[in-house]
């Protein structure tokens, strides 16, 4: 699938996803050219979100192949997202993609802030905490700090935990901290919390 050479943004062939006996996406073939706007329309349960999650590398397909901008998904998705080197991929080609992702994240945060300001007696946000994969997106922290004029920190639930560095590698603890923040947050919720 030479999508990078032919100008295609997305090429999927035989894309299938099963959840047990349920087939959510069945042998989808899809080609989306660069600069083309493409929408998914269909009733609930027709596989739209499942397809998008597979195209983004968030969900493994049961069968089929995916390339996005010439990159094999999901094989190269994590390395690309984290800014790692992938053979045959020029880092400078990733910057516009990461910038677009960061802009989309900032737009969603703006919507959340607008809702907060409309429903709260507070009118400003002092600190934004990043966790999970968003904390690893290059340039996102700076973009958010500039856009919202707030400090932006990476959430790490291990910051105030005392541990022996001979037992746990501090670099590893700092690396997994933002992802662990999500798990810790879910673990401390009580039934009925929103």
Secondary structure as the mmCIF struct_conf table of DSSP 4:
data_model
#
loop_
_struct_conf.conf_type_id
_struct_conf.id
_struct_conf.beg_label_comp_id
_struct_conf.beg_label_asym_id
_struct_conf.beg_label_seq_id
_struct_conf.end_label_comp_id
_struct_conf.end_label_asym_id
_struct_conf.end_label_seq_id
HELX_RH_AL_P HELX_RH_AL_P1 UNK A 3 UNK A 6
TURN_TY1_P TURN_TY1_P1 UNK A 7 UNK A 7
STRN STRN1 UNK A 8 UNK A 19
TURN_TY1_P TURN_TY1_P2 UNK A 20 UNK A 21
STRN STRN2 UNK A 22 UNK A 33
TURN_TY1_P TURN_TY1_P3 UNK A 34 UNK A 35
TURN_TY1_P TURN_TY1_P4 UNK A 44 UNK A 45
BEND BEND1 UNK A 46 UNK A 47
HELX_RH_AL_P HELX_RH_AL_P2 UNK A 48 UNK A 55
TURN_TY1_P TURN_TY1_P5 UNK A 56 UNK A 57
BEND BEND2 UNK A 58 UNK A 59
BEND BEND3 UNK A 62 UNK A 62
STRN STRN3 UNK A 63 UNK A 68
TURN_TY1_P TURN_TY1_P6 UNK A 69 UNK A 70
STRN STRN4 UNK A 71 UNK A 73
TURN_TY1_P TURN_TY1_P7 UNK A 74 UNK A 76
HELX_RH_AL_P HELX_RH_AL_P3 UNK A 77 UNK A 81
TURN_TY1_P TURN_TY1_P8 UNK A 82 UNK A 83
TURN_TY1_P TURN_TY1_P9 UNK A 87 UNK A 88
HELX_RH_AL_P HELX_RH_AL_P4 UNK A 91 UNK A 119
BEND BEND4 UNK A 120 UNK A 121
STRN STRN5 UNK A 127 UNK A 130
HELX_RH_3T_P HELX_RH_3T_P1 UNK A 132 UNK A 136
BEND BEND5 UNK A 137 UNK A 137
TURN_TY1_P TURN_TY1_P10 UNK A 138 UNK A 139
HELX_RH_AL_P HELX_RH_AL_P5 UNK A 140 UNK A 148
TURN_TY1_P TURN_TY1_P11 UNK A 149 UNK A 149
BEND BEND6 UNK A 150 UNK A 150
STRN STRN6 UNK A 151 UNK A 154
TURN_TY1_P TURN_TY1_P12 UNK A 157 UNK A 160
TURN_TY1_P TURN_TY1_P13 UNK A 165 UNK A 167
BEND BEND7 UNK A 168 UNK A 168
HELX_RH_AL_P HELX_RH_AL_P6 UNK A 170 UNK A 187
TURN_TY1_P TURN_TY1_P14 UNK A 188 UNK A 188
TURN_TY1_P TURN_TY1_P15 UNK A 191 UNK A 192
#
